[in-house]
Amino acid sequence: MHTMWKGSISFGLVNIPIKLHVATENKDIKLRQLHKECNTPINYKKVCPVCEKEVEQENIVKAYEYAKNKFIELDKEELEALRKESEDKAVEIIDFVKLEDIDPIYFERSYFMSPGDGGSKAYSLLREALAESGKIGVAKIIIRSKEQLAIIRVYEKALLMETIHFPDEVRSFEEVPSIPEETAVSKKELDTALLLIEQLTTTFEPEKYDDEYRTALMELIETKKKGEKTVTAPEKQPTASNVTDLMAALQASIDKTRKKPAKKAATRRRAAASSVKKNA
């Protein structure tokens, strides 16, 4: 697994050399844009709209726009000095908190942490202490010239670092338009909704969810790659009808879930079989 960051993390007087490895991967299928006439990939150039010419990288500077078309230019050396000053600081766990105290809206990206040279014992100590206490660590780290707030927690047998947003990066729900005020809901409607939730409640099994669009797109690409002229469109999933009667919609949903016990049972059997294989 590729190491994308090396450094150390500390709590109190304990210092742990660590390496970061990206814990997730983006599996989106990337499509290129081609010139329709000759199928040549389209390139993107940095062009100045005033000079009407392409600008080379060495002639590009960074600046902050503090007002419309008003900029403060920042030298490369100034930015480098700020970055270096921050990177020289140790990554320190600031606080220990409970994971449930942090709303998921704050979470950004996950990184596995592995011990650096000579760091195995301290790494194990932090892992065991977090597991025993049921707490997670809150820390700051510089990644790619950007200061990040992060949490450190135990995942399986590894330490996991998850970068999280700073509070001022999370927008207020009050900015969201058209959120309804509290609306009177009848007890019957609420009870029916709760029944539907109960019928759809299950144990979270991540392996049963997949990206149906990505799978269909890859099938289409493979079919065209083989030179076949026709392809079979994926079966269209039924969409929710525009039912104005809330009770009718809830009852229809409940009736629908009652007709699918076999699928859930099959899913549980597959999960059980998978678990047996893993433990074998």
N, C-alpha and C positions, 0 to 999 in steps of 0.2 A: 504494500500500500504506500503510495507516494507521500513523502513528508513535505508539507507545505509551510511549516513554521517551526523554528527551534527556539527554545528559550527556557525560562524557569518560572515556577510559580511558588509562592510562599504563603504560609499562614503562621503567624507568630514568628518564632525563630526557625521554623522548619522550611528548608528550601529544597524544591524538587525540580531537577532538570527534566524537561518534557519535550515531546514532539507532538505536533498536531497533524491529524490526517482527516481529510474531509469525509464525513460519515454518510452523506447522501449523494446521489447523483441525479442529474437532470436527464431524463430519457426522452425528452421531446425530439421528434423527428425534424431535423432542420432541412428546409427546402431552399434551394438556390434559385435566383432569378436569372433567366437566360434571355438573350436577344432572340425574339421569335423568328427572325429571318435566317439566322445562321447558328442558333443554339449556343452562342458564346456567352459564358458567365459575365454578368454585369459587374463592373468595378465601381467603387465609390471613391470619389476624390474630394479633398478639402479645398474648396474654391472660395476666394474672397469675392463677394458680390459687387464690391466697389471697384476693385482693380481688375475684376473679371479674369483672373488667372489662378492657376493652382498654387497652393501655398505649401512649401516644404516644411517638414517637421521642425527643422532648426529655426524657422522664422515664426513659430507659433509660441505665444506666451500665455500664461494663465492670469486671469483677472476676476475680481468680484464686482458684479453689477449692483451697486448700492442704490441706484435710481435708474429710470429709463434712459438707456444709452450713456450712463455715467459709470465709469469703471475705475477701480483701484488695481493697478498692475502689481503682481507679486512675482518677485524674482525666484528663479529656481533654487538659488543658494539659500534664500530666506525660508522657503518651504522645506528644504532639506535639513536646515538647522533645527527647525521646529520638530520635524519627524525624528531626527537623531536624538534630540533632547528627551523626547517621550519614550523612544525605544530603549534608551539606556536604563530606564527605571525597571525595577523588578515587577513582575505581574503579581500583585498581592490580593489575596482574598480579603475583602473589606468586612463582610458580614456573613453570618450563617442564618438562613431562614428556612421556612417550610416551603416545599415546592408548590403546594396548593395555595400559597399566599400570592403567587404570581399568575395573573390572568394570561391565557394562551396568546392573546393579541400581541404580547410583548416579544414572543419568540421569533427568532429570525433564521439562524442556520446552525447546524450541528457539526461538531468535530470530535473524533475520537482522540484521546490523549494516551500516549505511550510514554514510559519512562525513558529518560536519556541515560547516558553512561553514568553508572553509579547511583541511579535514582530509584532502583526497584524497591528497596525497603521503605523509603519515605513515601513512594507512590502507594504501596500496599497499606501503609499506616493511614494515609488520607482516605483511601477507599474504604477501609474497614471502619474508620471513625465516622464517615458519612453514613455508611450503611447502618451502623449501630445506633447513631443518634437520630436517624430519619430526617436529617437536615441536608441542605445544599449550600454551596458557597457562592457568594456574589463577588465578582472580581472585575477588574478593568484590564484590557489588553490592547495593544496596538497591532492591527493586522492591515497590511498594505496601506500604510500611512494614515489609517483612520482609527481613532480611539473607539473601542467597543466596550460596552457593558456586557458582561457575560455571567452565566451561572455554571457551576461545576457540580455534577451529580454522578451517581453510580448507575451504569447501564450494563446489565448482565455482569461480566467480570471486569469491565473496563471503566475508566473514568471518562466521562463525556462532558465536553464544554459546549454550551449553546450560547451564541451571541444573542443578546436581547436589545430591543429598542430603548433609547432613553425616553423618559416620560414626555418630553416636548416633541418627540417624533410620532407619538400616537395621537391621532386626531380625536377631538371630542365628538361623542355621538350626537351632541346638539347641533353639529354642522350638517348632519344627515337630513336631507329634505323629506318631508311628508311622513315622518314617523307619527303614527296615531297616538293620541292621548289614551288614557285608560278607557276602554269601551266595555259596556255592560255585557257580560257573557252569562247565559243561563246555566243553571246547575246541570241540566241535562246535556247541554253541549259540552261542558267541561268534563263531565263523567264519561261521555262517549269518546272524547279526545284522549282522556287518560287510559281508557280501555284499549284504544288503538296503539298508544305508546307501549302499553304492557304487552300486547300481542307481538309487537315488533322488537321488543327488548331481547337481546341475546348477549353472549360473550363476544368481546371484540376479537375477531380473527383476521388480522391484516392480510393473510394469504388468500382470502376469498374475494378480495377486491382487486380488480385490474383495470387498466386503461383501455376501454373498448375502442375508443377512437384510434389510438396509436396502433392497436392490433389490426383494425380494419384497414388503416392507411398502409401498414407494412404488407398486408395481404394484397392490396391493390398494386403496390409497387412491385412485389414479386411476380404477380400475374403479368403486368406489363413488361417486366424484365424478360419473361419467357417468350415474349412476342405474341401473346394471345390478344385478339382484338376485342373480345368481350369479357366483362367482369361481372360478378354477381354482387349486387349491392347488399350491405349488411341488413339483416332483418330490422325493420323499423320498430322501435320500442313504442308501446302505447303512451300517449301523452295525456296529461290530466285535462279533462274537459273543463270548460268554464262554467262550473256549477255554482249557481247563486245561492242555492239552499245549502247552508253549512251543514245541517244535520244529515241531509241526503249524501253529501260528499263524505262525511265521517263514516256513516253507516256503510256506504259502498266500499270504502277503504277497508273497514273491518271485515266485510264479507269476502273481499279479495284476499286478505291475509289468511283467512280460514281455509281457503282452497289450496294453500301451498304448504302443507305440512311435510310432504315427501321431500321437497327441495331442502328444507332446513335440516331434516333428518339425515339426508345424504351429505350435506355439508358437515354436520357434526361427525358423521362416520369417517369422512375424509380427513378431518382434523385429528380425530382420535388415531387413525392409522398413521398419519404423519408424525404424531407425538410418539407412537410406539417405535417407529423407525429411528427417530432422533435419539431415543433413550436406549436403543438396542446396542 
